[in-house]
Amino acid sequence: MTKLKQRPRRDVTQPTPYEEARDEMFQHIMQCGVIGSHPDDQKEWFDNTIQYMTSRYPELNAVHVKDLRTLGERFAQPPRAKTVEAVIEDVVAEAVPIEEAVTEDVATEEAVTA
C-alpha cells in the first residue's frame, strides 16, 4: 500500500465585509438585469442598492462604499467593442513571418517524404 503525502492544511479565511458586499452586489447586478439598461435606470438602481448595502454592511467606510459603486458601475457596462485598429494590431501580432512559415512547411514536407 502506498503512503500518501499529507499536505499542510490551509487556514480558511473569512471574507471581509467589503468582499461580501462586493460579491453580493455583483449577484444583484446579474439577477436584476442592470447590465445593458438605460443609464438613468442604472443610476437610480445603484443609488438604491448602495443605500441598501450601507445599511446591510455598516462596517463599510466611505472609501469602501465609493469603490463598491465604481466596481458595480464598471461591471454593469456592456463589453467594449474593439476598434478596427485594435483588431488589425492583434492580427499582425499573431501573424507568423513568411520566412518562418516557409521554413516550417519545408521541414514538414521533408519529414513526410523521408
MDAnalysis code that builds the backbone (N, CA, C; Angstrom):
import MDAnalysis as mda
import numpy as np

u = mda.Universe.empty(342, n_residues=114, atom_resindex=np.repeat(np.arange(114), 3), trajectory=True)
u.add_TopologyAttr("name", ["N", "CA", "C"] * 114)
u.add_TopologyAttr("resid", np.arange(1, 115))
u.add_TopologyAttr("resname", ["MET", "THR", "LYS", "LEU", "LYS", "GLN", "ARG", "PRO", "ARG", "ARG", "ASP", "VAL", "THR", "GLN", "PRO", "THR", "PRO", "TYR", "GLU", "GLU", "ALA", "ARG", "ASP", "GLU", "MET", "PHE", "GLN", "HIS", "ILE", "MET", "GLN", "CYS", "GLY", "VAL", "ILE", "GLY", "SER", "HIS", "PRO", "ASP", "ASP", "GLN", "LYS", "GLU", "TRP", "PHE", "ASP", "ASN", "THR", "ILE", "GLN", "TYR", "MET", "THR", "SER", "ARG", "TYR", "PRO", "GLU", "LEU", "ASN", "ALA", "VAL", "HIS", "VAL", "LYS", "ASP", "LEU", "ARG", "THR", "LEU", "GLY", "GLU", "ARG", "PHE", "ALA", "GLN", "PRO", "PRO", "ARG", "ALA", "LYS", "THR", "VAL", "GLU", "ALA", "VAL", "ILE", "GLU", "ASP", "VAL", "VAL", "ALA", "GLU", "ALA", "VAL", "PRO", "ILE", "GLU", "GLU", "ALA", "VAL", "THR", "GLU", "ASP", "VAL", "ALA", "THR", "GLU", "GLU", "ALA", "VAL", "THR", "ALA"])
u.atoms.positions = np.array([
    [0.842, -1.159, 0.000],
    [0.000, 0.000, 0.000],
    [0.903, 1.243, 0.000],
    [0.533, 2.235, -0.782],
    [1.356, 3.439, -0.863],
    [0.963, 4.419, 0.238],
    [1.936, 5.139, 0.647],
    [1.710, 6.128, 1.683],
    [1.428, 7.474, 1.021],
    [0.358, 8.101, 1.402],
    [0.007, 9.395, 0.834],
    [0.727, 10.497, 1.577],
    [1.198, 11.454, 0.817],
    [1.814, 12.611, 1.444],
    [0.711, 13.490, 2.019],
    [0.906, 13.886, 3.214],
    [-0.082, 14.758, 3.822],
    [0.342, 16.204, 3.629],
    [-0.542, 16.933, 3.033],
    [-0.282, 18.351, 2.800],
    [-0.725, 19.138, 4.024],
    [-0.019, 20.192, 4.303],
    [-0.466, 21.018, 5.433],
    [-1.813, 21.656, 5.100],
    [-2.666, 21.710, 6.084],
    [-3.992, 22.291, 5.879],
    [-3.871, 23.800, 5.711],
    [-4.650, 24.287, 4.801],
    [-4.705, 25.737, 4.627],
    [-5.787, 26.285, 5.540],
    [-5.476, 27.367, 6.168],
    [-6.473, 28.013, 7.004],
    [-7.461, 28.739, 6.103],
    [-8.720, 28.511, 6.357],
    [-9.768, 29.165, 5.585],
    [-10.024, 30.514, 6.219],
    [-9.898, 31.549, 5.412],
    [-10.131, 32.890, 5.930],
    [-11.547, 33.329, 5.598],
    [-12.129, 34.012, 6.510],
    [-13.470, 34.552, 6.302],
    [-13.360, 35.804, 5.433],
    [-14.283, 35.962, 4.491],
    [-14.226, 37.175, 3.667],
    [-14.525, 38.413, 4.517],
    [-13.928, 39.508, 4.117],
    [-14.169, 40.767, 4.818],
    [-15.568, 41.268, 4.459],
    [-16.116, 42.175, 5.253],
    [-17.435, 42.730, 4.904],
    [-17.440, 43.375, 3.517],
    [-16.326, 43.997, 3.141],
    [-16.237, 44.609, 1.815],
    [-16.340, 43.538, 0.723],
    [-15.625, 42.432, 0.904],
    [-15.670, 41.352, -0.086],
    [-17.063, 40.735, -0.168],
    [-17.714, 40.574, 0.978],
    [-19.077, 40.047, 0.976],
    [-20.027, 41.000, 0.258],
    [-19.907, 42.290, 0.548],
    [-20.771, 43.288, -0.090],
    [-20.527, 43.332, -1.593],
    [-19.268, 43.264, -1.989],
    [-18.923, 43.275, -3.419],
    [-19.539, 42.086, -4.136],
    [-19.356, 40.900, -3.565],
    [-19.898, 39.698, -4.190],
    [-21.418, 39.733, -4.248],
    [-22.034, 40.206, -3.178],
    [-23.496, 40.299, -3.152],
    [-23.998, 41.288, -4.201],
    [-23.299, 42.406, -4.341],
    [-23.710, 43.393, -5.331],
    [-23.585, 42.839, -6.749],
    [-22.495, 42.107, -7.032],
    [-22.347, 41.501, -8.348],
    [-23.490, 40.533, -8.631],
    [-23.900, 39.763, -7.635],
    [-25.023, 38.843, -7.814],
    [-26.307, 39.607, -8.102],
    [-26.523, 40.707, -7.374],
    [-27.715, 41.520, -7.620],
    [-27.708, 42.097, -9.034],
    [-26.556, 42.551, -9.482],
    [-26.451, 43.123, -10.830],
    [-26.842, 42.087, -11.870],
    [-26.335, 40.859, -11.720],
    [-26.642, 39.814, -12.698],
    [-28.108, 39.397, -12.634],
    [-28.689, 39.351, -11.450],
    [-30.063, 38.894, -11.305],
    [-31.092, 39.952, -11.682],
    [-30.761, 41.225, -11.496],
    [-31.740, 42.295, -11.685],
    [-31.766, 42.869, -13.095],
    [-30.914, 42.409, -13.978],
    [-30.934, 42.902, -15.354],
    [-30.417, 44.317, -15.497],
    [-29.472, 44.710, -14.678],
    [-28.921, 46.058, -14.730],
    [-28.025, 46.226, -15.954],
    [-27.362, 45.159, -16.347],
    [-26.449, 45.228, -17.489],
    [-27.248, 45.536, -18.753],
    [-26.842, 46.591, -19.432],
    [-27.490, 46.963, -20.680],
    [-28.726, 47.829, -20.501],
    [-29.097, 48.159, -19.276],
    [-30.268, 49.016, -19.077],
    [-29.875, 50.481, -19.320],
    [-30.865, 51.338, -19.390],
    [-30.640, 52.755, -19.660],
    [-29.803, 53.356, -18.530],
    [-28.869, 54.269, -18.854],
    [-28.008, 54.863, -17.828],
    [-28.773, 55.521, -16.671],
    [-29.901, 56.161, -16.962],
    [-30.689, 56.776, -15.879],
    [-31.243, 55.706, -14.938],
    [-31.685, 54.593, -15.514],
    [-32.186, 53.492, -14.697],
    [-31.058, 52.871, -13.867],
    [-29.883, 52.758, -14.479],
    [-28.735, 52.222, -13.741],
    [-28.375, 53.128, -12.563],
    [-28.375, 54.444, -12.799],
    [-28.039, 55.380, -11.729],
    [-29.018, 55.234, -10.575],
    [-30.301, 55.179, -10.880],
    [-31.314, 55.025, -9.834],
    [-31.139, 53.691, -9.092],
    [-30.870, 52.632, -9.854],
    [-30.685, 51.314, -9.250],
    [-29.474, 51.320, -8.321],
    [-28.371, 51.918, -8.766],
    [-27.168, 51.971, -7.939],
    [-27.378, 52.855, -6.705],
    [-28.105, 53.964, -6.842],
    [-28.397, 54.795, -5.675],
    [-29.108, 53.971, -4.609],
    [-30.146, 53.238, -5.024],
    [-30.922, 52.421, -4.082],
    [-30.097, 51.261, -3.522],
    [-29.327, 50.616, -4.380],
    [-28.553, 49.451, -3.955],
    [-27.431, 49.841, -3.002],
    [-26.748, 50.929, -3.288],
    [-25.667, 51.377, -2.402],
    [-26.239, 51.793, -1.047],
    [-27.400, 52.417, -1.051],
    [-28.052, 52.772, 0.206],
    [-28.378, 51.499, 0.998],
    [-28.881, 50.486, 0.311],
    [-29.177, 49.208, 0.961],
    [-27.893, 48.560, 1.494],
    [-26.829, 48.573, 0.693],
    [-25.575, 47.939, 1.103],
    [-24.971, 48.637, 2.325],
    [-25.065, 49.954, 2.393],
    [-24.505, 50.653, 3.555],
    [-25.289, 50.341, 4.822],
    [-26.585, 50.096, 4.679],
    [-27.356, 49.710, 5.867],
    [-27.107, 48.243, 6.218],
    [-26.901, 47.411, 5.206],
    [-26.662, 45.980, 5.454],
    [-25.254, 45.734, 5.991],
    [-24.287, 46.501, 5.523],
    [-22.888, 46.359, 5.950],
    [-22.418, 47.674, 6.579],
    [-22.770, 47.921, 7.844],
    [-22.375, 49.195, 8.471],
    [-20.868, 49.306, 8.697],
    [-20.140, 48.187, 8.540],
    [-18.683, 48.214, 8.729],
    [-17.967, 48.938, 7.601],
    [-18.636, 49.131, 6.464],
    [-18.001, 49.758, 5.308],
    [-17.821, 51.250, 5.557],
    [-16.618, 51.737, 5.229],
    [-16.379, 53.175, 5.348],
    [-16.708, 53.845, 4.011],
    [-16.548, 55.152, 3.953],
    [-16.911, 55.913, 2.755],
    [-16.088, 55.494, 1.542],
    [-14.814, 55.176, 1.751],
    [-13.954, 54.752, 0.635],
    [-14.437, 53.418, 0.073],
    [-14.786, 52.481, 0.959],
    [-15.287, 51.185, 0.503],
    [-16.590, 51.343, -0.272],
    [-17.468, 52.205, 0.207],
    [-18.754, 52.417, -0.463],
    [-18.526, 53.006, -1.854],
    [-17.611, 53.966, -1.951],
    [-17.305, 54.572, -3.255],
    [-16.701, 53.531, -4.201],
    [-15.757, 52.723, -3.695],
    [-15.157, 51.669, -4.515],
    [-16.192, 50.643, -4.946],
    [-17.105, 50.315, -4.050],
    [-18.157, 49.345, -4.352],
    [-19.024, 49.839, -5.512],
    [-19.386, 51.105, -5.460],
    [-20.206, 51.669, -6.532],
    [-19.429, 51.703, -7.851],
    [-18.160, 52.105, -7.793],
    [-17.342, 52.157, -9.001],
    [-17.218, 50.771, -9.632],
    [-16.930, 49.762, -8.820],
    [-16.829, 48.396, -9.333],
    [-18.148, 47.940, -9.942],
    [-19.237, 48.234, -9.253],
    [-20.554, 47.833, -9.749],
    [-20.894, 48.500, -11.072],
    [-20.613, 49.791, -11.179],
    [-20.911, 50.505, -12.426],
    [-20.064, 49.971, -13.578],
    [-18.809, 49.638, -13.307],
    [-17.965, 49.055, -14.359],
    [-18.473, 47.674, -14.748],
    [-18.886, 46.903, -13.754],
    [-19.370, 45.550, -14.002],
    [-20.657, 45.572, -14.831],
    [-21.469, 46.601, -14.653],
    [-22.755, 46.688, -15.341],
    [-22.640, 47.197, -16.774],
    [-21.457, 47.650, -17.165],
    [-21.282, 48.151, -18.524],
    [-21.131, 46.994, -19.506],
    [-21.724, 47.130, -20.699],
    [-21.524, 46.077, -21.696],
    [-20.067, 46.078, -22.148],
    [-19.576, 44.948, -22.621],
    [-18.180, 44.906, -23.069],
    [-17.959, 45.873, -24.226],
    [-16.793, 46.482, -24.245],
    [-16.470, 47.437, -25.298],
    [-16.077, 46.696, -26.567],
    [-16.551, 47.209, -27.674],
    [-16.190, 46.628, -28.962],
    [-14.778, 47.079, -29.316],
    [-14.046, 46.182, -29.932],
    [-12.696, 46.542, -30.351],
    [-12.764, 47.440, -31.578],
    [-11.854, 48.372, -31.644],
    [-11.769, 49.220, -32.816],
    [-11.081, 48.431, -33.937],
    [-11.248, 48.891, -35.140],
    [-10.633, 48.233, -36.291],
    [-9.117, 48.215, -36.128],
    [-8.561, 49.315, -35.630],
    [-7.116, 49.385, -35.449],
    [-6.636, 48.332, -34.446],
    [-7.389, 48.129, -33.373],
    [-7.002, 47.140, -32.364],
    [-7.061, 45.723, -32.935],
    [-8.068, 45.453, -33.764],
    [-8.177, 44.131, -34.385],
    [-7.007, 43.902, -35.330],
    [-6.659, 44.903, -36.109],
    [-5.524, 44.783, -37.036],
    [-4.238, 44.551, -36.259],
    [-4.035, 45.279, -35.158],
    [-2.835, 45.083, -34.342],
    [-2.769, 43.658, -33.799],
    [-3.914, 43.114, -33.363],
    [-3.943, 41.737, -32.854],
    [-3.575, 40.739, -33.944],
    [-4.121, 40.937, -35.135],
    [-3.840, 40.023, -36.249],
    [-2.375, 40.084, -36.632],
    [-1.830, 41.290, -36.711],
    [-0.427, 41.451, -37.073],
    [0.471, 40.836, -36.009],
    [0.131, 41.008, -34.740],
    [0.952, 40.464, -33.660],
    [0.936, 38.938, -33.667],
    [-0.171, 38.336, -34.088],
    [-0.279, 36.881, -34.100],
    [0.263, 36.261, -35.390],
    [0.494, 37.068, -36.397],
    [0.935, 36.545, -37.683],
    [2.350, 35.986, -37.581],
    [2.572, 34.902, -38.305],
    [3.899, 34.286, -38.363],
    [4.619, 34.886, -39.560],
    [5.859, 35.342, -39.383],
    [6.590, 35.871, -40.536],
    [6.661, 34.828, -41.659],
    [6.639, 35.296, -42.894],
    [6.612, 34.407, -44.055],
    [7.813, 33.483, -44.066],
    [8.988, 33.983, -43.700],
    [10.187, 33.140, -43.715],
    [10.026, 31.942, -42.775],
    [9.460, 32.183, -41.575],
    [9.254, 31.095, -40.629],
    [8.243, 30.089, -41.171],
    [7.165, 30.582, -41.766],
    [6.120, 29.698, -42.286],
    [6.676, 28.814, -43.396],
    [7.481, 29.389, -44.313],
    [8.060, 28.615, -45.407],
    [9.035, 27.590, -44.856],
    [9.874, 27.971, -43.898],
    [10.846, 27.053, -43.300],
    [10.129, 25.895, -42.623],
    [9.046, 26.180, -41.887],
    [8.288, 25.126, -41.217],
    [7.645, 24.183, -42.232],
    [7.088, 24.740, -43.324],
    [6.454, 23.908, -44.349],
    [7.477, 22.999, -45.022],
    [8.657, 23.536, -45.336],
    [9.703, 22.746, -45.991],
    [10.166, 21.635, -45.059],
    [10.370, 21.954, -43.792],
    [10.815, 20.951, -42.821],
    [9.760, 19.858, -42.662],
    [8.494, 20.227, -42.630],
    [7.423, 19.249, -42.502],
    [7.352, 18.372, -43.741],
    [7.481, 18.977, -44.924],
    [7.426, 18.227, -46.176],
    [8.598, 17.252, -46.277],
    [9.799, 17.678, -45.863],
    [10.960, 16.820, -45.903],
    [10.795, 15.647, -44.936],
    [10.189, 15.886, -43.782],
    [9.991, 14.825, -42.803],
    [8.984, 13.796, -43.310],
    [7.979, 14.264, -44.045],
    [6.961, 13.354, -44.569],
    [7.534, 12.489, -45.695],
    [8.349, 13.087, -46.563],
    [8.885, 12.347, -47.695],
    [10.041, 11.442, -47.304],
    [10.649, 11.683, -46.177],
    [11.805, 10.894, -45.768],
    [11.450, 9.517, -45.258],
])
